[in-house]
Amino acid sequence: MPVTTAQRRAHYDDFVHQVITLCAVNSIRADLASSFGRPVAECPRMPEHLTRHIAGFGARRAHYTVAGLIALHRDLPHEDDPYQPELLIPDPGKNRDSPAVPDATRAVSPQHVQPLAQPATPAQPWRSRPDLGTHLAIAVARYGFKEASMTNRVKVLTGLDTSLLHPQLWALAGHLHSRGAARFDFAVLLEDLAWWDDDRMKIAARWRENYFLALHTLNLTEH
């Protein structure tokens, strides 16, 4: 029976939760961070941790790259709380300047990983969640990255095929992470990367449009 869109998106949210939980173990996080956006065949340290979480959903390279991007973070909550990406309009109940700090004494063993009961942002329709374009606009407006450089990067990224896009995303995430600006909606990014080869023009257009729209919105509301 074909996997429905709703089932795929639930899987993407659950995969992000599983990887965040796996990253509570430093040795596993190091293995997952070894991908550098490379092809699956060049990531020998990752299959033992990821294969069972990907089975049945294909798009292995997209899963590997997103797992690697998650592993760049040391400050994600390794518990049952849903992961919260940085939002265009901050949740009034959250303080984005005070990310959750992991407690090493409460690290969860990978064999105790349980499926996430709810998606990361259950109240938000999928298409209203931030994609990469929105996150890059947030990086400019809130973290001081130069608008001209980021705009050029958006144009370059959206013109790349998978073999070039994934390593570039890795380099970009590291650049953003240096200022704490890479708190992506990883599930949304995973879906976009999974469908990049089939629907690149449409996804790339959405990234560009959301980048410029989010910049406009943030310039009006935060400056």
N, C-alpha and C positions, 0 to 999 in steps of 0.2 A: 504494500500500500504506500503511495507517495507520501512524503513528509509535507505537511501543510506549512504555510507561512507562519502561522501562530506557533506551531511546534518547533520550527527552526528558531524563531526568536526566543522562545522559552529556553531552548538549548543554548543559545548564545549567552543569555543572562546567566544560566547555570554554569556554563563553562568559565565565565569570568569569575564567578564565585569560587569554583573549584580551584582555579589557578591561584587566586589570592590566598586561599587556604593552604595550598601546597607550598606557597612561598614563605609560609611561617617557618619552614625548615630551611636554614641557610644554605645547606648543601644542594637542596633541590632548587632553590631560587637561583643559585649560581649556575646550575645546569640549564635552567630555562633561559637565563640571561645570556647564554652562549650562542644564541641563534644569529644575532646580528642581521636578521632579515634574510638570511641565506636560504637556498632551497632545502627541502626536507632531507634530501640525501646527504647534505653537508652538516647536518645537526645530529650527530650520533648520541649526544647526551640527553636528548629530549624524549624519544619514543617511550622509554619505560615509565615516564610520568604522565604522558599525554594520550597515548594510544587509546586507552579505555574510555577517555572522556570525549574522544572525537569519533569513535566508531559509529558508523551509520549516517554521518553528516558530511563526509567528504571535505573538500577545501582544506586539505591538511596544511598547506603552506600558510594560508591565512590564519589558521589556529596557532601554528608555531610562532608566527610573527607577533600576533597579539599576546600570546603567552610571554614572549620575550619582552614586549613593551611593558607588560604588567610587572615582570620581574625586575625592571629598572627601579621600581618604587620600593622603598623601605618603610613607608609610613602608612600603608593601607591596613584597614582593620581586618585582622585574621580571625574573625569570629563570625557569629551568625547574623550580625547586622548587615543589611543590604549595602553593597558598595554604592557610594554616591559620587558621581562625576561632578566636576564644576559646571554650574549651570549659567546660562546667559542671564537669566533673572534669578538671583540667589534665593534659595528657600529661606524665608524669614526665620525658620526654626533652626537653621544651621549657621554656624560661624565659619565662613570659608577661610578665615585667617588662622583658624585653630583646627588643623586636621587631626584626626584621631591618631594617637600615638600607640603603636603596638606594645604589648606587654610580653616580653620574651618568656616570662614564667608561665604564660597561659597559651603557649604555642600549641597548635592542634596537630596531632600526628596525622599523616596523610591517609592512613587506613581508616581513620575516623571521619573522613570527609563525608558529609551528607548532602543530598540535593537541597538546593535553596527552595524554600517553600514558596517564595514570591519573587517576581522579577525585581531588578535593582530599583526601578522607579515605577512602581505599580500604578501610580495615579496618572502617569504621563503617557499619552498615545505615542507609539513608536516614532512616528515621523516628526513629532515635536521635540524629541530628545536631541541633544547636540551632536552633530556629526563633526568630522574633522575640520571643515570650513569654519564652523562656529567656534571650535576650540582655538583655532589659529587667530581668529579675531579677538577672542578673550585674551590670548597671549599678548597681543598688541596693546589692547586697551587697559589691561590690569597689571601687566608685568613688564611693560616698558620695551618690548621688542619693537624695532623700527618698522613702521608701516610699509615703507617702500620695499624693504627687503622681504618682508613677509608676503606682500602682494606678489612680488616676483616669484617667491617660492611656491605660492599657491598655483600660479600659472604653470610653473614647471612640473609640479607634482601631478597635476591633473592631465598632463600630456604624456605621462609615462606608462609603459606596459608593466605587467606584474614583476618581471625580472628586475626592473630598475626601481620600481616604486617601493618595494619592501625594504631594500637597504637604505633608501633615502628616508623612509619613515623612521627607521631605526636611528639614523643620524639626527633627524629632526627632533625626535623625542628626547634624545640625550641633550640636545641644545636647549629645548624647552625645560627639561627637567632641572637644568642647572639653576633655574630661577623658580622652581616649584610650579611650573605652568603646564605640566603634561598630565593633568588628572582628567584623561579622556573618558568619554562614554565608550568603554572598550567593546561592549556588546554591539553597539551600533557600528563601530569601526570594523568589527569582525564580519558583520553582514556585508558591509560595503566591499571589503577585501575579498570575501568569498564569491561575490558576484562580479568582481571587477572585469574579468576576462569576457563575461557574457554581456555586461551592461555598462561598460566603462563610460561611454559618452553621457549617459543619463546621470550616473553617479558623479562624474566629474563636474557636470553642469550644476548639480545641486551643491557640491562643495563650494564652487566659486560663488554661486548666488548667496548661499548662507554666510559665507565669509564677509561679503560686502554688506549684506543686510545686518548681520550682527555688529559689524563695525559701526554702521550708522546708528543702530539702536544704542550701543554702549556709549558712543560719543554724545548722544542726546541725554542719556540717563546718568552717566558717571563722571562727566566733565563739565 
